[in-house]
Amino acid sequence: MLGVIWSILTLPIRILGWTADLLSRLTGLGIGFALMVLGVAVGAGPSLALGLPIFVLGLLLTLRSLG
């Protein structure tokens, strides 16, 4: 019985935590995807040596946000 009451009382705090987690993952996913696109664009154009690390950084950020 005490567990049910505790679950009900802490529900708003858990919802806020889940929302913050979701927003941070979506932000990381968006920034990572943008870095991947920027890395491919820079790598295809002026400088492959600069585009490849940007792409890898974006890829790592995207994968971390998904997992």
C-alpha positions, 0 to 999 in steps of 0.5 A: 500500500505504501508503494502505491502511495509513493508512486502516486506522490512521485509521479509528477517528479518522474514525469518531469525527469522523463521529459527532460531526458527526452528533450536532451536526447532530441537536442543531441540527436538534432545537433548530431545530425546537423554535424553529420550533414555539415561534415559531409558537405565540408568533406565533399567540398573544400576539405576532407581533412576537416569534414571527416572529424566533424562527421565522426563527431556528429555520428558519435553524438547521434548514436549516443543520443539514440542509445 
